Amino acid sequence: MKKSVLKSMLSSLLIISGFAYSNLSVNATAGYAYSMGGLTTSVQQIIDSANNWALCGYSSYYNTDITYSYLSNSSVLNSSVVYMSGPGSPTQVKLENSLYFTSGSCNGTTDVGVSNYTLSQSKLYVFNASSTASGTTNICTVTRNHGAKAVIGWVGGISVNDSTKWEERFQYKCRNGYTISAAMDYADSFFDYDYSSYIKNHLVYGNWSQTLTWSGSSSIGDEQDRGVDDREVPIDEIKCTYDNIDYDVISDVISAYDSDFDMSDYEVSVTPTSKDNTSFVIDVTKKVGDFSTSSGYTFIFHDEKTDVMYDNTIDSRNEFGGLSEKSVKASISEREAYRTVAESKDEGYYIIDQSVTKYCDLETGKFYNKVYTECKEIAGECCYSYSTFVPIT
């Protein structure tokens, strides 16, 4: 499916063109945005991405039925913003029709290599795919070296559900004039991801202090961003390093805000978000017995310091009795959960990793085995991940 999203706004509503993008003769590159994918994400998610770039002021296009001539078109690849979503590896992103965007060279049939292009007009590339920022040299670093001003990728596997949520939040801030760094922080500040430590384990190469709104646009943004987040809690500045977190200080800060806080009821994860580990995210997650939740607190560090805490707690009125019994049932049903999830993998892929986390939905009071599954191409290197919630009865 190939469509164009025309940058036209009336009463702050985006008007989407319904005609097909039928030729490749795009003369201008600056001021254009292209969103591609659909193998692991829904077509609607790709359309939403294109809509958001249009709200940044770009002439925005999306494509979920990509051809080699389209992907190899220099006017597409050298546009202001390029967003690709699909299975990934350190050297490539898999797109529709068995096409790959790679860190190497073009082969004329299946591989379009960034090494054949100069990306002098590109403000941002987003590789919304697993492992694209893994290793010292990867598709992100090569894309940056060929001219893109900023490139975002992920170090490990990322759940399809999580990547959709993260991208929407990131683009929301971008379209309201925030820097790439501030937009990423906003997306990282939330707690309702299936696997927070995976989706927040991203890297940006290049200039993350730039904004993405297109100066050639007369109408940018779909609403006035208030700049106020009710979850933000100002705190006295904390300083610590990624390798030496002072958990007592973290506990004291939360306790000063929440007198009922007890660190023994929580688990802490620390996720790096920069190559030198001076930027990182600390998530403090509420536990219900052996079960993890989507409630807790988030701290986002830059230059090894922060002065803001995000309150992502959920006020649950549910009573949780019989937790030991629930935990035993969860353990007993793990094998069945693995089997159920294995049946849903895509054809042409095999499972390379699975893990189970006991999970409690505080809002509904229901318990689940949350299964993380990573799949790899049978005849390739690209991987994708997904999460499944299997009820514990």
C-alpha positions, 0 to 999 in steps of 0.5 A: 500500500502506497499513499501520500499524506498531504501537509494540509491542516484545517481547524488543527485537523490533518487531511490525508490524501487518498490517492496513490503515490504512483511515481518515484520522481520526487524532486525535492528532498528537504521538507519531505518525510517517508515512513516505511514498514508493516511486517511487524507493525500494523499498517495503521501504525505506519500511517500514524507515523506519516501523520505525525511527520506531517504535523511536524510540517513535512510533506509526508508519505507512507509505504507498506508495499515497498519495491526495490526502485522505491527503496533505492530512490535517492530522493526518498533516502535523502529526505529530511526524515526517514522512518523504517519499521520491521525486523532488524539486526545490527546491519539491516532492517527487513521491509516488505517483499523481502527487501532489506535496507542495509549498512552495506552496498546495493545489490540490485535485487534485495539489498539497498545499502546506505553506503551508496548514498549521501544523506546530506539533507537528512535530519533524522533516521529512525530504525524502529527495529531490534538490535540496529544500535548493537555493537560499535559499528552498525546500521546507525553509525554507517547511516550517520557517517553518510550524512544523516544528522541524527539516527535512532536505533535500539541496542537489543530486542524491542516488543512490537507493542512497546515500539508503537507506544514509544514512537507515538509519544516521541513524535508527539513531542517532536511535532510540538517543537521539542528537541530529539533529546527532550522527545526521547525523554518524554517517551522514556518517562512512561511506565506502561511498556511491556518491557521498559528496560528493552524499549528504553535501551536506545541510542541516538547518533549525531545531533540530538539537540536539534528540533524536527519541525520544518521551518518551511511550514506555515502550520505546525503541531496539532495542538498547543503543548502545555509544557506541563506534565502532571507526573513530573515531581521536582526534586533536589538534584541527584548525582550518580553514575550508571555503574554506581547507583546510590539506591539509598538516595533513590529510596529517600527521594521517593520516601520524602514524596510518598510516606508509604513507600518501602523499597523492599516492595519494589525492584529497580532497573537501570537502562543506559541511553547513551554510548558513554552511559552518562545518560540512563533511566532508572525505573523503580517498579512496584511488586505484588508478591512475586508479580511485577506491575506497571506502577512505579517511579522513573528517573531520567539522568543526563550528564549523570544527574537529574532534578525530576522524578516521574510518578507513574504509580497506579492507585489500585483498590483491588485486594490481592490475597492468595499471592503464594497460590497465584505464584505457584499456579504461574510457575506450573502454567509456564510451559503451557504459556510458552506453547501457546505463544509459540503457535503465534510466531510468523511463518519464516521465523523461528524462536531464539529466545523466550522468557516469562515474567509474572505480572499483575494488572493493578487496575483489573486485579488480574494475574498473567504470565507475561511472555517475551518472545524473540524470533529470527528469520530462518534464512536471514539475520533479522529479528523481531520480538513480541509480548503475550499476556497469558491469563493465570486461572 
